[in-house]
Amino acid sequence: MTTKIRYVPAIVVMIVIFIASHLPGDQIHPPDFFDYDKFWHALEYAVLAVTILFARHPPAHDFLQHVFIFTFCVAYAITDEIHQYFIPLRSADVLDVCADTLGALAAGSGWYLLNRRRKANRELFQIQTD
């Protein structure tokens, strides 16, 4: 069972993404240490996926829950690009959605596999102690 407070990080990440997308193109200055747009897109959507996974905390065997979270992240990425289309000096870019999708997929897959492994280890430990 999830509590509502666990959704706060996901909501904060979504607000930060929205605010960053609302900046006109001439006001965007990525950090100097890694100036690659697609990396930042993948990273922000990986963080979004992890915060939603934290909020929902789906069991390892609930694959459909993981698919729903991934689909939500992709849908948010698409709406984010549509939003950017209306911002001065910004554009909607399919490659940005692809980077967002890869970030969410990587984070979601990692979470899913990690939890499946934990479940298998717990079951193995229970068998050995019985």
C-alpha positions in Angstrom: 0.0 0.0 0.0 1.4 3.4 -0.9 1.1 6.5 1.0 0.4 9.9 -0.6 3.7 11.4 0.8 5.7 9.0 -1.4 4.3 10.8 -4.5 6.0 14.1 -3.5 9.4 13.4 -5.1 7.7 12.4 -8.4 5.5 15.6 -8.4 8.6 17.7 -7.7 10.5 16.1 -10.6 7.5 16.7 -12.9 7.3 20.4 -11.8 11.0 20.8 -12.4 10.8 19.3 -15.9 7.8 21.5 -16.7 9.6 24.7 -15.5 12.8 23.8 -17.4 10.7 23.2 -20.5 9.0 26.5 -20.1 12.3 28.5 -20.3 12.8 30.2 -23.6 15.7 28.7 -25.6 18.1 31.6 -25.0 17.8 31.1 -21.2 18.9 27.5 -21.2 22.5 26.9 -20.0 23.3 23.2 -19.3 26.1 22.5 -16.8 29.6 22.8 -18.4 30.9 19.4 -17.3 28.6 17.5 -19.7 27.1 19.5 -22.5 25.0 16.9 -24.2 21.3 17.5 -24.5 20.2 13.9 -24.9 22.1 12.8 -21.8 20.2 15.3 -19.7 16.9 14.2 -21.2 17.6 10.6 -20.4 18.7 11.4 -16.9 15.7 13.5 -16.0 13.3 10.8 -17.2 15.3 8.1 -15.4 14.9 10.2 -12.2 11.2 10.6 -13.0 10.7 6.8 -13.5 12.6 6.1 -10.2 10.5 8.6 -8.2 7.3 7.1 -9.6 8.5 3.6 -8.8 9.4 4.8 -5.3 5.8 6.1 -4.9 4.0 3.1 -6.3 6.6 0.5 -5.1 5.2 -2.3 -7.4 6.0 -5.9 -6.4 8.6 -7.6 -8.6 6.1 -9.9 -10.1 3.7 -7.1 -11.2 5.0 -6.5 -14.7 1.9 -4.6 -15.8 2.5 -2.0 -13.1 6.0 -1.5 -14.4 4.6 -1.1 -17.9 2.1 1.4 -16.7 4.8 3.5 -15.0 6.9 3.4 -18.2 4.0 4.4 -20.3 3.2 7.3 -18.0 6.8 8.6 -18.3 6.7 8.4 -22.1 3.3 10.1 -22.2 4.7 12.9 -20.0 7.7 13.2 -22.3 5.4 13.6 -25.3 3.3 16.3 -23.6 6.5 18.0 -22.5 7.7 18.2 -26.1 4.3 19.5 -27.3 4.5 22.1 -24.5 8.0 23.2 -25.7 6.6 23.7 -29.2 4.8 26.8 -27.9 7.8 28.3 -26.1 10.0 31.0 -27.8 13.2 29.6 -29.3 12.2 26.0 -28.4 10.9 23.2 -30.6 9.4 19.8 -30.2 11.9 17.1 -31.0 11.2 13.4 -31.5 14.8 12.6 -30.6 14.2 14.2 -27.2 11.3 11.9 -26.6 13.5 8.9 -27.7 16.1 10.0 -25.1 13.4 10.4 -22.4 12.1 7.0 -23.3 15.5 5.4 -23.0 16.1 7.0 -19.6 12.8 5.8 -18.3 13.2 2.4 -19.8 16.8 2.0 -18.3 15.7 3.1 -14.8 12.5 1.0 -14.9 14.2 -2.1 -16.2 17.0 -1.7 -13.6 14.4 -1.4 -10.8 12.4 -4.3 -12.1 15.4 -6.6 -12.4 16.8 -5.6 -9.0 13.5 -6.3 -7.3 13.1 -9.7 -9.0 16.6 -10.6 -7.9 15.8 -9.6 -4.3 12.7 -11.6 -4.4 14.6 -14.7 -5.7 17.2 -14.2 -3.0 14.6 -14.0 -0.3 12.9 -17.2 -1.5 16.2 -19.0 -1.7 17.1 -17.9 1.8 13.7 -19.1 3.1 14.2 -22.5 1.4 17.7 -22.9 3.0 16.4 -22.0 6.5 13.5 -24.3 6.4 
